């Protein structure tokens, strides 16, 4: 909570009318809540959440820059270790049937356009969570929730027939196209418009998203360790945890460590 004991919230919504409506309804349903700011895109939402350190973040699913899932993951990755993470409420345009499957989840989902009655339920849930919260959400639970929301709320890549799977990646290095066997890839790192394909002998770029690339290859040997990184599991040598509980990986063929986000740190805890 804030120093004046008032709960705070950040709203991320790229449609100004919906943002104003959500703000007004929250003021009515939760007069004590202080709206610390409203962001119109995912990048600004991430910056605002980290700067204001709110108790609650209301996230539109589809936004320019970053979608709501990516914002939540980015905020969780960079959140201060001495504070409980904010509670994320996803705001979606999907029907009640999809949302009802998650009514008991740790993260709430509000159907667009938000109604006063539905927000009363959300506010009651948030108040209960804030009153009883003593520690950050379990990382494994959060990772599972993020993946489930991603699957329902965001358009998926069309499935590729087994015969269409690619075993060799054509990646650009300057004016040269490298032919990289998938089995030799150490990791894939997503950037804004490209995927960096990393091997023991160098790096090359592919002009597609990470999700698209993983849909085209046999990705069973790769595990996600960060919102933008997939690692070849067979190349992982060790995982080291620092004093704050963050893991970094030593990967065969890679001279630098790879950071593991909080959401996926549970994958490397001792059995």
VEXMARZA-224140 format. One record per residue (C-alpha): x, z, y; residue in three letters; residue number from 1. Coordinates in Angstrom, 1 decimal. Example, Ala and Ser with C-alpha at 12.3 -4.5 7.8 and 13.67 -1.06 7.14 Angstrom:
# VEXMARZA-224140
xx  zz  yy  residuo  num
12.3  7.8  -4.5  ALA  1
13.7  7.1  -1.1  SER  2
# end
This chain:
# VEXMARZA-224140
xx  zz  yy  residuo  num
0.0  0.0  0.0  UNK  1
1.0  -0.3  3.6  UNK  2
2.2  2.6  5.8  UNK  3
-1.2  3.0  7.4  UNK  4
-2.7  3.1  3.9  UNK  5
-4.8  0.0  4.5  UNK  6
-4.7  -2.6  1.7  UNK  7
-3.4  -6.0  2.9  UNK  8
-4.0  -9.6  1.7  UNK  9
-2.7  -13.1  2.2  UNK  10
-5.0  -16.1  1.8  UNK  11
-3.7  -19.5  0.7  UNK  12
-6.3  -22.3  1.2  UNK  13
-5.7  -25.8  2.5  UNK  14
-9.4  -26.3  3.6  UNK  15
-9.8  -24.5  6.9  UNK  16
-13.6  -24.1  6.5  UNK  17
-13.2  -22.5  3.1  UNK  18
-10.4  -20.3  4.4  UNK  19
-12.5  -19.1  7.3  UNK  20
-15.5  -18.5  5.0  UNK  21
-13.3  -16.5  2.5  UNK  22
-11.9  -14.4  5.4  UNK  23
-15.3  -13.6  6.8  UNK  24
-16.8  -12.6  3.4  UNK  25
-13.8  -10.4  2.7  UNK  26
-14.2  -8.7  6.0  UNK  27
-17.8  -7.9  5.1  UNK  28
-17.1  -6.9  1.5  UNK  29
-13.9  -4.9  2.2  UNK  30
-13.7  -3.7  5.8  UNK  31
-10.6  -1.7  5.2  UNK  32
-8.7  -4.8  4.0  UNK  33
-6.3  -6.3  6.5  UNK  34
-5.7  -10.1  6.3  UNK  35
-2.0  -10.5  7.0  UNK  36
-2.2  -14.2  7.3  UNK  37
-3.6  -17.5  6.1  UNK  38
-1.5  -20.3  4.7  UNK  39
-2.6  -24.0  4.4  UNK  40
-0.1  -25.1  1.8  UNK  41
1.8  -23.7  -1.1  UNK  42
5.3  -23.5  0.5  UNK  43
3.9  -21.6  3.5  UNK  44
1.9  -19.3  1.1  UNK  45
5.1  -18.3  -0.7  UNK  46
6.9  -17.6  2.5  UNK  47
4.0  -15.6  3.9  UNK  48
3.5  -13.5  0.8  UNK  49
7.2  -12.6  0.6  UNK  50
7.4  -11.8  4.3  UNK  51
4.2  -9.7  4.5  UNK  52
4.4  -8.1  1.0  UNK  53
0.6  -7.8  0.6  UNK  54
-1.3  -6.0  -2.0  UNK  55
-3.4  -9.0  -2.9  UNK  56
-2.9  -12.7  -2.7  UNK  57
-5.9  -15.1  -2.8  UNK  58
-4.6  -18.5  -4.1  UNK  59
-6.3  -21.8  -4.1  UNK  60
-5.3  -23.6  -7.3  UNK  61
-4.7  -27.1  -5.8  UNK  62
-2.7  -27.1  -2.5  UNK  63
-0.1  -29.4  -0.9  UNK  64
3.6  -28.4  -1.5  UNK  65
3.0  -26.0  -4.4  UNK  66
-0.1  -25.3  -6.5  UNK  67
-1.4  -21.8  -6.8  UNK  68
0.2  -21.2  -10.1  UNK  69
3.6  -22.2  -8.7  UNK  70
3.1  -19.9  -5.7  UNK  71
2.3  -16.9  -7.9  UNK  72
5.4  -17.6  -10.1  UNK  73
7.7  -18.1  -7.0  UNK  74
6.4  -14.9  -5.4  UNK  75
6.9  -12.9  -8.6  UNK  76
10.4  -14.2  -9.0  UNK  77
11.5  -13.1  -5.6  UNK  78
9.4  -10.0  -5.2  UNK  79
11.4  -6.8  -4.3  UNK  80
12.1  -4.6  -7.3  UNK  81
11.0  -1.4  -5.6  UNK  82
7.4  -2.6  -5.0  UNK  83
4.6  -3.2  -7.4  UNK  84
3.8  -6.9  -7.4  UNK  85
0.7  -8.1  -5.6  UNK  86
-2.5  -8.8  -7.5  UNK  87
-3.3  -12.5  -7.6  UNK  88
-6.8  -13.9  -7.3  UNK  89
-7.1  -17.6  -8.1  UNK  90
-9.8  -19.5  -6.2  UNK  91
-10.9  -22.6  -8.1  UNK  92
-13.5  -25.4  -8.0  UNK  93
-14.1  -25.3  -11.7  UNK  94
-17.4  -24.3  -13.3  UNK  95
-18.5  -20.8  -14.4  UNK  96
-18.0  -21.7  -18.1  UNK  97
-14.2  -22.1  -17.6  UNK  98
-14.0  -19.0  -15.4  UNK  99
-16.0  -16.8  -17.7  UNK  100
-13.3  -16.9  -20.3  UNK  101
-11.1  -14.9  -18.0  UNK  102
-13.5  -12.4  -16.6  UNK  103
-11.6  -9.6  -18.3  UNK  104
-8.2  -10.8  -17.5  UNK  105
-5.8  -9.0  -15.2  UNK  106
-6.0  -11.8  -12.6  UNK  107
-9.4  -12.6  -11.2  UNK  108
-10.9  -16.0  -10.6  UNK  109
-13.4  -16.9  -7.9  UNK  110
-15.5  -20.1  -7.9  UNK  111
-15.5  -22.2  -4.8  UNK  112
-17.3  -21.8  -2.5  UNK  113
-17.0  -18.0  -2.7  UNK  114
-20.2  -16.1  -2.4  UNK  115
-20.8  -12.6  -1.1  UNK  116
-22.1  -11.4  -4.5  UNK  117
-19.1  -12.7  -6.4  UNK  118
-16.6  -11.3  -3.9  UNK  119
-18.2  -7.9  -4.3  UNK  120
-17.2  -7.9  -7.9  UNK  121
-13.7  -9.1  -7.1  UNK  122
-13.3  -6.4  -4.4  UNK  123
-14.5  -3.7  -6.9  UNK  124
-12.0  -4.9  -9.5  UNK  125
-9.2  -5.1  -7.0  UNK  126
-9.9  -1.6  -5.6  UNK  127
-9.8  -0.2  -9.2  UNK  128
-6.6  -1.9  -10.0  UNK  129
-4.9  -0.8  -6.7  UNK  130
-6.1  2.8  -7.2  UNK  131
-4.7  3.0  -10.7  UNK  132
-1.6  0.9  -10.3  UNK  133
1.8  2.6  -10.8  UNK  134
3.9  -0.3  -12.1  UNK  135
4.2  -4.1  -11.8  UNK  136
2.1  -6.1  -14.3  UNK  137
3.5  -6.7  -17.7  UNK  138
5.7  -9.8  -17.5  UNK  139
4.6  -11.1  -20.9  UNK  140
0.9  -10.7  -20.0  UNK  141
1.5  -12.5  -16.7  UNK  142
3.4  -15.4  -18.3  UNK  143
0.6  -15.9  -20.8  UNK  144
-2.1  -15.8  -18.1  UNK  145
-0.2  -18.3  -15.9  UNK  146
0.1  -20.7  -18.9  UNK  147
-3.6  -20.4  -19.7  UNK  148
-4.7  -20.9  -16.1  UNK  149
-2.4  -23.9  -15.9  UNK  150
-4.0  -25.4  -18.9  UNK  151
-7.5  -25.1  -17.6  UNK  152
-7.2  -25.5  -13.9  UNK  153
-4.7  -28.3  -13.5  UNK  154
-5.0  -31.8  -14.9  UNK  155
-2.9  -32.1  -18.0  UNK  156
-0.7  -35.0  -18.9  UNK  157
-2.3  -37.4  -21.3  UNK  158
-1.2  -36.8  -24.9  UNK  159
1.4  -39.2  -26.2  UNK  160
1.1  -40.6  -29.7  UNK  161
3.8  -39.5  -32.1  UNK  162
5.2  -43.0  -32.3  UNK  163
5.6  -43.1  -28.5  UNK  164
7.9  -40.1  -28.3  UNK  165
11.2  -40.9  -26.7  UNK  166
14.5  -39.8  -28.3  UNK  167
16.7  -41.2  -25.6  UNK  168
16.3  -40.5  -21.9  UNK  169
17.2  -43.2  -19.4  UNK  170
18.5  -41.3  -16.4  UNK  171
20.1  -42.5  -13.1  UNK  172
23.6  -41.6  -12.0  UNK  173
24.2  -43.5  -8.8  UNK  174
23.9  -47.2  -9.7  UNK  175
24.3  -46.4  -13.4  UNK  176
21.6  -45.7  -16.0  UNK  177
22.8  -43.2  -18.6  UNK  178
21.3  -43.2  -22.1  UNK  179
21.0  -39.6  -23.0  UNK  180
19.9  -38.5  -26.5  UNK  181
17.3  -35.7  -26.1  UNK  182
19.2  -33.7  -28.7  UNK  183
22.2  -33.5  -26.4  UNK  184
20.3  -32.1  -23.4  UNK  185
21.2  -28.6  -22.5  UNK  186
18.4  -28.0  -20.1  UNK  187
15.9  -29.7  -17.7  UNK  188
15.7  -28.5  -14.1  UNK  189
12.8  -29.6  -12.0  UNK  190
13.4  -30.5  -8.3  UNK  191
10.8  -31.6  -5.7  UNK  192
10.6  -35.2  -7.0  UNK  193
12.9  -35.4  -9.9  UNK  194
14.1  -33.7  -13.1  UNK  195
17.7  -33.0  -13.4  UNK  196
18.8  -33.7  -17.0  UNK  197
21.8  -31.5  -17.8  UNK  198
24.2  -32.2  -20.7  UNK  199
27.7  -30.8  -21.5  UNK  200
29.2  -33.9  -20.0  UNK  201
27.3  -34.1  -16.7  UNK  202
23.9  -34.3  -15.0  UNK  203
21.5  -37.1  -14.2  UNK  204
18.1  -37.6  -12.5  UNK  205
14.8  -38.7  -13.9  UNK  206
12.0  -39.8  -11.5  UNK  207
9.1  -37.8  -13.0  UNK  208
7.8  -34.3  -13.1  UNK  209
8.9  -31.8  -15.7  UNK  210
5.5  -31.7  -17.3  UNK  211
5.4  -35.5  -17.6  UNK  212
8.9  -35.5  -19.2  UNK  213
8.1  -32.7  -21.7  UNK  214
5.0  -34.7  -22.7  UNK  215
7.1  -37.7  -23.6  UNK  216
9.8  -36.0  -25.7  UNK  217
9.7  -33.8  -28.8  UNK  218
9.9  -30.6  -26.8  UNK  219
9.6  -28.1  -29.7  UNK  220
13.3  -27.2  -29.3  UNK  221
13.0  -26.3  -25.6  UNK  222
11.7  -23.1  -24.2  UNK  223
10.6  -22.3  -20.6  UNK  224
12.7  -19.6  -18.8  UNK  225
11.7  -20.3  -15.3  UNK  226
8.8  -22.2  -13.5  UNK  227
11.2  -25.1  -13.1  UNK  228
13.6  -24.8  -16.1  UNK  229
13.3  -25.7  -19.8  UNK  230
16.3  -24.8  -22.0  UNK  231
17.4  -26.1  -25.4  UNK  232
17.0  -23.0  -27.4  UNK  233
19.8  -24.0  -29.8  UNK  234
22.2  -24.0  -26.8  UNK  235
21.5  -20.4  -25.6  UNK  236
24.5  -18.2  -26.4  UNK  237
23.4  -14.9  -24.9  UNK  238
21.1  -13.3  -22.4  UNK  239
22.5  -10.6  -20.0  UNK  240
20.3  -8.2  -18.1  UNK  241
21.4  -6.8  -14.7  UNK  242
20.6  -3.4  -13.2  UNK  243
17.3  -4.6  -11.9  UNK  244
16.1  -5.9  -15.2  UNK  245
16.7  -9.6  -14.5  UNK  246
18.1  -11.8  -17.2  UNK  247
20.6  -14.6  -17.0  UNK  248
21.5  -17.0  -19.8  UNK  249
24.9  -18.2  -21.0  UNK  250
24.3  -21.7  -22.3  UNK  251
26.6  -23.7  -24.4  UNK  252
27.9  -26.7  -22.4  UNK  253
27.0  -25.2  -19.0  UNK  254
29.5  -23.6  -16.8  UNK  255
27.0  -21.7  -14.7  UNK  256
24.5  -19.0  -15.8  UNK  257
20.8  -19.9  -15.8  UNK  258
18.4  -17.4  -14.2  UNK  259
15.4  -16.3  -16.2  UNK  260
12.3  -15.5  -14.1  UNK  261
10.5  -12.2  -14.5  UNK  262
7.6  -13.9  -16.1  UNK  263
9.8  -15.0  -19.1  UNK  264
12.2  -12.1  -19.3  UNK  265
10.3  -10.6  -22.2  UNK  266
11.5  -13.5  -24.4  UNK  267
15.0  -12.0  -24.4  UNK  268
14.3  -8.4  -25.0  UNK  269
15.9  -6.9  -28.2  UNK  270
13.7  -7.1  -31.2  UNK  271
# end
